[in-house]
């Protein structure tokens, strides 16, 4: 994306945000929702509110980062506790798991927007997200959630380039789907299991890994990692430490997925 094209797309995105009048941004602290929150604050000022969901499916570090970044951006920010773990449909972990979660979240955000006098609710969905199977998008349609990044024709690469041009510190931060995505469908989601996965990934980050997932398969932990992280894990001492760390969490078998990192 050349400079002229980038300027045109940003102008288009700003116009879309301005046209919202006022907006509640579903804000996770990832690059997509951060870009949207930044522009909403820049264009709409106090008529923009970022709302972050706090739950067992997200780590405390992710929440703390989102709060810190929202403060730096200067957008009004609200953290809410979500209750997807009270939903038996979500806990059952069927292929529509994300729909059940997002439906409860968007329902809450819709109510908050009405209470705060905000005309719209928007999320950070981009064009690339539209090409994937995402049950949560059905919930977004049900509640009229607007996706300005997608509407502006921005894919993930364009989002990152625009975020970098605006000096957003997380422009190149790896994507971080919720912890429930590490659990294969059909395995019930529990607080204990989410805690184990969070601890497993936290231990690997302490070893220096940055872009990876720990997938839970009973007593097996399957690590999906970026090429750089695979190189690090292939160092014998690092691999042995990783096996030891995950073993202490109850995984009797640790494998490195040869297919590498996936979404």
C-alpha positions as CSV (number, residue, x, y, z in Angstrom):
1,X,0.0,0.0,0.0
2,X,1.7,3.2,-1.2
3,X,1.6,6.5,0.7
4,X,-1.2,8.0,-1.5
5,X,-3.3,4.8,-1.2
6,X,-2.7,4.7,2.6
7,X,-3.8,8.3,3.0
8,X,-7.0,7.7,0.9
9,X,-7.9,4.6,2.9
10,X,-7.3,6.4,6.2
11,X,-9.4,9.3,5.1
12,X,-12.2,6.9,4.1
13,X,-12.0,5.2,7.4
14,X,-12.1,8.4,9.3
15,X,-15.2,9.5,7.3
16,X,-16.9,6.2,8.2
17,X,-16.2,6.7,11.8
18,X,-17.3,10.3,11.7
19,X,-20.6,9.2,10.1
20,X,-21.3,7.1,13.2
21,X,-22.0,10.2,15.2
22,X,-21.2,8.4,18.5
23,X,-19.9,4.9,19.1
24,X,-19.1,2.2,21.6
25,X,-16.0,0.3,20.4
26,X,-15.7,-3.4,21.4
27,X,-12.0,-3.1,22.4
28,X,-9.7,-6.0,23.2
29,X,-6.3,-4.3,23.0
30,X,-5.4,-6.0,19.8
31,X,-4.3,-4.0,16.8
32,X,-7.7,-4.0,15.0
33,X,-9.8,-2.7,17.8
34,X,-6.9,-0.4,18.9
35,X,-6.8,1.3,15.5
36,X,-10.6,1.7,15.6
37,X,-10.6,3.1,19.1
38,X,-7.8,5.5,18.3
39,X,-9.6,6.9,15.3
40,X,-12.9,7.0,17.2
41,X,-11.3,9.1,19.9
42,X,-9.5,11.3,17.3
43,X,-12.7,11.9,15.3
44,X,-15.5,11.7,17.8
45,X,-13.8,12.7,21.1
46,X,-15.9,12.0,24.1
47,X,-18.7,10.6,21.9
48,X,-16.5,7.5,21.7
49,X,-16.3,4.8,24.4
50,X,-14.1,1.7,24.4
51,X,-15.4,-1.3,26.3
52,X,-13.2,-4.3,27.2
53,X,-14.6,-7.6,28.4
54,X,-12.8,-9.2,31.4
55,X,-13.3,-12.9,31.7
56,X,-11.5,-16.2,32.4
57,X,-11.0,-16.6,28.6
58,X,-8.5,-13.7,28.7
59,X,-5.3,-13.4,30.7
60,X,-4.8,-10.6,33.3
61,X,-1.8,-9.4,31.3
62,X,-4.0,-8.9,28.3
63,X,-6.5,-6.9,30.3
64,X,-3.8,-4.8,31.9
65,X,-2.3,-4.0,28.5
66,X,-5.7,-3.0,27.1
67,X,-6.3,-0.7,30.0
68,X,-2.9,0.9,29.7
69,X,-3.2,1.4,26.0
70,X,-6.7,2.9,26.2
71,X,-5.3,5.4,28.7
72,X,-2.5,6.3,26.3
73,X,-4.9,6.7,23.4
74,X,-7.1,9.0,25.6
75,X,-10.4,7.3,24.9
76,X,-13.0,6.8,27.6
77,X,-12.7,3.3,28.7
78,X,-14.9,0.8,30.6
79,X,-14.1,-2.7,31.7
80,X,-17.0,-5.1,32.2
81,X,-17.1,-8.6,33.6
82,X,-18.7,-11.1,31.2
83,X,-20.5,-14.3,32.1
84,X,-20.1,-16.7,29.2
85,X,-19.0,-19.4,31.7
86,X,-22.6,-19.3,33.0
87,X,-23.8,-20.3,29.5
88,X,-24.1,-24.1,29.2
89,X,-24.0,-23.7,25.4
90,X,-20.6,-22.0,25.5
91,X,-19.3,-24.4,28.1
92,X,-20.3,-27.4,26.0
93,X,-17.8,-26.1,23.4
94,X,-19.6,-27.0,20.2
95,X,-18.6,-25.6,16.8
96,X,-20.8,-22.5,17.5
97,X,-18.9,-21.7,20.7
98,X,-17.9,-18.3,19.5
99,X,-21.5,-17.4,18.6
100,X,-22.7,-18.2,22.1
101,X,-19.9,-16.0,23.6
102,X,-20.3,-13.1,21.2
103,X,-24.1,-13.1,21.5
104,X,-23.9,-12.5,25.2
105,X,-21.1,-9.9,24.8
106,X,-22.9,-7.9,22.1
107,X,-26.1,-8.0,24.0
108,X,-24.3,-6.4,26.9
109,X,-22.6,-3.8,24.7
110,X,-25.9,-2.9,23.1
111,X,-27.4,-2.2,26.5
112,X,-24.4,-0.2,27.6
113,X,-24.6,1.9,24.4
114,X,-28.2,2.7,25.0
115,X,-27.5,3.6,28.6
116,X,-24.6,5.9,27.6
117,X,-26.6,7.5,24.8
118,X,-24.3,6.2,22.0
119,X,-25.8,5.6,18.6
120,X,-23.7,2.6,17.4
121,X,-21.6,-0.4,18.5
122,X,-18.6,-1.2,16.4
123,X,-15.9,-3.9,16.4
124,X,-12.5,-4.4,14.8
125,X,-13.5,-7.0,12.3
126,X,-11.4,-6.6,9.1
127,X,-11.8,-7.9,5.6
128,X,-9.6,-11.0,6.1
129,X,-11.9,-12.0,9.0
130,X,-14.8,-12.1,6.6
131,X,-13.1,-14.8,4.6
132,X,-12.9,-17.2,7.5
133,X,-15.6,-19.2,9.3
134,X,-16.4,-17.1,12.3
135,X,-19.7,-18.0,14.1
136,X,-19.4,-14.8,16.1
137,X,-20.2,-12.8,13.0
138,X,-23.7,-14.1,13.1
139,X,-24.1,-12.6,16.6
140,X,-22.7,-9.3,15.2
141,X,-25.4,-9.2,12.5
142,X,-28.1,-10.0,15.1
143,X,-27.2,-6.9,17.1
144,X,-26.3,-4.6,14.3
145,X,-22.6,-4.4,15.1
146,X,-20.8,-2.2,12.7
147,X,-17.3,-3.1,11.3
148,X,-15.7,0.1,9.9
149,X,-12.3,-1.6,9.1
150,X,-14.0,-4.2,6.9
151,X,-16.3,-1.6,5.4
152,X,-13.2,0.5,4.5
153,X,-11.7,-2.5,2.7
154,X,-8.9,-3.0,5.1
155,X,-7.3,-6.5,5.6
156,X,-4.9,-7.4,8.4
157,X,-1.8,-6.1,6.6
158,X,-3.4,-2.8,5.8
159,X,-4.6,-2.4,9.4
160,X,-1.0,-3.0,10.6
161,X,0.4,-0.6,8.2
162,X,-2.1,2.1,9.1
163,X,-1.5,1.4,12.8
164,X,2.2,1.8,12.3
165,X,1.8,5.1,10.5
166,X,-0.2,6.3,13.5
167,X,2.6,5.2,15.8
168,X,0.4,2.7,17.7
169,X,2.7,0.5,19.8
170,X,0.9,-2.7,19.1
171,X,0.9,-2.5,15.3
172,X,2.9,-5.7,14.9
173,X,1.6,-7.5,18.0
174,X,0.6,-11.1,17.2
175,X,-3.1,-11.9,17.2
176,X,-4.3,-13.4,20.4
177,X,-7.7,-15.2,20.2
178,X,-9.3,-16.1,23.5
179,X,-8.1,-19.1,25.5
180,X,-11.2,-21.1,24.7
181,X,-9.9,-21.5,21.1
182,X,-7.1,-23.7,22.4
183,X,-9.6,-26.4,23.4
184,X,-10.9,-28.7,20.8
185,X,-14.7,-28.8,20.2
186,X,-16.5,-31.3,22.4
187,X,-14.2,-30.9,25.4
188,X,-16.1,-28.9,28.0
189,X,-14.6,-25.6,28.9
190,X,-13.8,-25.1,32.6
191,X,-12.2,-22.4,34.7
192,X,-9.5,-24.9,35.7
193,X,-8.7,-25.8,32.1
194,X,-8.5,-22.2,31.0
195,X,-6.2,-21.5,33.9
196,X,-3.9,-24.3,32.9
197,X,-3.7,-23.1,29.3
198,X,-3.0,-19.6,30.5
199,X,-0.2,-20.8,32.8
200,X,1.2,-23.0,30.0
201,X,1.4,-20.1,27.5
202,X,2.7,-17.8,30.3
203,X,5.6,-20.2,31.0
204,X,6.6,-20.3,27.3
205,X,6.6,-16.5,27.1
206,X,9.0,-16.5,29.9
207,X,11.3,-18.7,27.8
208,X,11.2,-16.0,25.1
209,X,8.5,-17.2,22.7
210,X,6.2,-14.5,21.3
211,X,3.9,-15.9,18.6
212,X,2.4,-19.3,19.4
213,X,-0.5,-21.3,20.8
214,X,-0.7,-24.2,23.3
215,X,-3.5,-26.5,22.1
216,X,-5.0,-28.7,24.8
217,X,-5.6,-32.4,23.9
218,X,-6.2,-34.2,27.2
219,X,-2.8,-34.9,28.7
220,X,-1.1,-33.7,25.5
221,X,0.0,-30.1,24.9
222,X,0.4,-29.3,21.2
223,X,2.5,-26.2,20.5
224,X,1.9,-24.3,17.3
225,X,4.6,-21.7,16.8
226,X,5.8,-19.1,14.3
227,X,9.1,-20.0,12.4
228,X,11.1,-17.8,14.8
229,X,9.6,-19.5,17.9
230,X,10.1,-23.0,16.3
231,X,13.8,-22.1,15.8
232,X,14.0,-21.2,19.5
233,X,12.2,-24.4,20.6
234,X,14.5,-26.5,18.5
235,X,17.4,-25.5,20.7
236,X,17.7,-28.5,23.0
237,X,17.9,-26.6,26.3
238,X,14.8,-24.5,25.4
239,X,12.7,-27.5,24.4
240,X,13.6,-29.4,27.5
241,X,12.7,-26.4,29.7
242,X,9.4,-26.1,27.8
243,X,8.6,-29.8,28.3
244,X,9.4,-29.5,32.0
245,X,7.3,-26.4,32.4
246,X,4.3,-27.9,30.7
247,X,4.8,-31.2,32.5
248,X,4.5,-29.5,35.8
249,X,1.0,-28.4,34.7
250,X,-0.1,-31.9,34.1
251,X,0.8,-32.5,30.5
252,X,2.5,-35.9,30.2
253,X,3.2,-35.3,26.5
254,X,4.3,-32.2,24.7
255,X,4.6,-32.0,20.9
256,X,5.6,-29.4,18.4
257,X,3.1,-29.2,15.5
258,X,5.0,-29.6,12.2
259,X,2.4,-27.4,10.4
260,X,3.5,-24.5,12.5
261,X,1.4,-21.5,13.7
262,X,-2.2,-21.2,12.7
263,X,-4.9,-18.7,13.6
